[in-house]
Amino acid sequence: MALRLNNIENARKSLSRVLRDYDAGKMDEKKARTEAYIFEKLLQFFKFEKENSIEAELSEIREIIEGLQK
């Protein structure tokens, strides 16, 4: 089954499936480690994307505040 990694919720569900499959002996350790590594990198990307979004919103708020203070 393909991993659904298009958003954080689907990634969480896919990671849960990987863990369940590994725990049940349906997945070998090498594949489980590889997929866990992929999830780690994906999580870093989602975090970076969210931080950039927050930073952009914060910049907009600062501009609005500066405009009101003038």
TANORWO-V444919 format. One record per pair of residues at least 24 apart in sequence whose C-alpha atoms are under 10 Angstrom apart, sorted by the first residue. I is the first residue (numbers start at 1). J is the second residue. Records with the same first field share a line. If there is no record, write none. Layout:
I->J / J
//
This chain:
3->35
5->38 / 39 / 42
6->42
7->42 / 46
8->42 / 43 / 46 / 47
11->39 / 42 / 43
12->39 / 43
14->39
15->39
//
